[in-house]
């Protein structure tokens, strides 16, 4: 395959600020078409060199593609991804992959049937220091996991609270985030879907674990969607865990993602804010990973490139597969169900 023929469904803020510039600069990619709504779609087509601009998903998917990039509002991901997989296309689908667990696992089954690559672009899953943390865990240096903490906080109260303008300085984009995507509960807005999807998917990729039950609460603090999340989790292996999320860091503060994994052989700590990966074993061995300054800052440069490399065969390493994303989706759905049930413990899966 000399060039990967890629189409895009969704042409908003994140697609035009991150994915399209990366893909347009690759010689092994042909941008066949873009599907979206609004009078600016033609400008997007011309700016990034797409051959086609259309408001019809089917027209795009039937235009001779190898792969599709999906950056629609959250509640549309499942339908578009399913239609793409039915056509045998490779899929990059933004997070949260879906809003419901049954849809997430349906996509996993569709991927298996299609035999194609499916990647959800979680940026932290591709950082060199998290890859090293994964190596430590896979080597058994923590032992059997007995307890885990998974925390995330970010300067996004404007985004989820209704005013996203402060976010634009982080990205080179002429478009603004759609409030209906991030701050409207009907479309899957809120901190759990929008941000805890990152931290939980990083945790599930690193550990390979799966949540069995969750008891949690969310708080809106005057917003239409959740700004704060807290939960107690029981995992399939019997381990206990805690999860938390907060949208109200001050503008300009560094993102917090803090994972602490306690096992029978030692403790692994992963902290993106202070750029730390450290292992403290009960036999006295200690490992501290050397991490360059600012390496913990969030960016999503590797996942779109890795998607292309998976298709061409230049790489075989997918750190954010459909099943990793599905385990995140089912946990978040369980958290929101539990909160709606006054914090009662609910099963995450059968």
RAVENGI-V552367 format. One record per residue. N is the residue number from 1. RES is the residue in three letters. OMEGA is omega as a letter, one per 20 degrees, with the letter a starting at -180 (999 if undefined). Layout:
# RAVENGI-V552367
n: (N N)
res: (RES RES)
omega: (OMEGA OMEGA)
This chain:
# RAVENGI-V552367
n: (1 2 3 4 5 6 7 8 9 10 11 12 13 14 15 16 17 18 19 20 21 22 23 24 25 26 27 28 29 30 31 32 33 34 35 36 37 38 39 40 41 42 43 44 45 46 47 48 49 50 51 52 53 54 55 56 57 58 59 60 61 62 63 64 65 66 67 68 69 70 71 72 73 74 75 76 77 78 79 80 81 82 83 84 85 86 87 88 89 90 91 92 93 94 95 96 97 98 99 100 101 102 103 104 105 106 107 108 109 110 111 112 113 114 115 116 117 118 119 120 121 122 123 124 125 126 127 128 129 130 131 132 133 134 135 136 137 138 139 140 141 142 143 144 145 146 147 148 149 150 151 152 153 154 155 156 157 158 159 160 161 162 163 164 165 166 167 168 169 170 171 172 173 174 175 176 177 178 179 180 181 182 183 184 185 186 187 188 189 190 191 192 193 194 195 196 197 198 199 200 201 202 203 204 205 206 207 208 209 210 211 212 213 214 215 216 217 218 219 220 221 222 223 224 225 226 227 228 229 230 231 232 233 234 235 236 237 238 239 240 241 242 243 244 245 246 247 248 249 250 251 252 253 254 255 256 257 258 259 260 261 262 263 264 265 266 267 268 269 270 271 272 273 274 275 276 277 278 279 280 281 282 283 284 285 286 287 288 289 290 291 292 293 294 295 296 297 298 299 300 301 302 303 304 305 306 307 308 309 310 311 312 313 314 315 316 317 318 319 320 321 322 323 324 325 326 327 328 329 330 331 332 333 334 335 336 337 338 339 340 341 342 343 344 345 346 347 348 349 350)
res: (UNK UNK UNK UNK UNK UNK UNK UNK UNK UNK UNK UNK UNK UNK UNK UNK UNK UNK UNK UNK UNK UNK UNK UNK UNK UNK UNK UNK UNK UNK UNK UNK UNK UNK UNK UNK UNK UNK UNK UNK UNK UNK UNK UNK UNK UNK UNK UNK UNK UNK UNK UNK UNK UNK UNK UNK UNK UNK UNK UNK UNK UNK UNK UNK UNK UNK UNK UNK UNK UNK UNK UNK UNK UNK UNK UNK UNK UNK UNK UNK UNK UNK UNK UNK UNK UNK UNK UNK UNK UNK UNK UNK UNK UNK UNK UNK UNK UNK UNK UNK UNK UNK UNK UNK UNK UNK UNK UNK UNK UNK UNK UNK UNK UNK UNK UNK UNK UNK UNK UNK UNK UNK UNK UNK UNK UNK UNK UNK UNK UNK UNK UNK UNK UNK UNK UNK UNK UNK UNK UNK UNK UNK UNK UNK UNK UNK UNK UNK UNK UNK UNK UNK UNK UNK UNK UNK UNK UNK UNK UNK UNK UNK UNK UNK UNK UNK UNK UNK UNK UNK UNK UNK UNK UNK UNK UNK UNK UNK UNK UNK UNK UNK UNK UNK UNK UNK UNK UNK UNK UNK UNK UNK UNK UNK UNK UNK UNK UNK UNK UNK UNK UNK UNK UNK UNK UNK UNK UNK UNK UNK UNK UNK UNK UNK UNK UNK UNK UNK UNK UNK UNK UNK UNK UNK UNK UNK UNK UNK UNK UNK UNK UNK UNK UNK UNK UNK UNK UNK UNK UNK UNK UNK UNK UNK UNK UNK UNK UNK UNK UNK UNK UNK UNK UNK UNK UNK UNK UNK UNK UNK UNK UNK UNK UNK UNK UNK UNK UNK UNK UNK UNK UNK UNK UNK UNK UNK UNK UNK UNK UNK UNK UNK UNK UNK UNK UNK UNK UNK UNK UNK UNK UNK UNK UNK UNK UNK UNK UNK UNK UNK UNK UNK UNK UNK UNK UNK UNK UNK UNK UNK UNK UNK UNK UNK UNK UNK UNK UNK UNK UNK UNK UNK UNK UNK UNK UNK UNK UNK UNK UNK UNK UNK UNK UNK UNK UNK UNK UNK UNK UNK UNK UNK UNK UNK UNK UNK UNK UNK UNK UNK)
omega: (a r r a a r a r a a a a a r a a a a a r r a a a a r a a r r a a r r r a r a a a r r r r a a a r r r a r a r a r a r r a a a r a r a r r a r r r a a r a a a a a r r r a r r r a r a r a a r i a r r a a a r a a r r r r r r r r a a a r r a r a r a a r a r r a r r r r r r r r a r r a r a r a a r r r a a r r a a a a r a a a r r a a a a a a r a r a r a r r r a r r a a a a a a r r r a a r a a r r r a a r r r a r a a a a r r r r r r a r r r a r r r r a a r a a r a r a r a a a r r r r r a r r a a a r r r r r r r r r a r r a a a a a a a r a a a a a a r a r a r r a a r r r r r r a r a r r r r a r a r a a a a r r r r r a r a a a r r r a r a a a a a r r a r r a a r a r r r a r a r r r r r a r r r r r a 999)
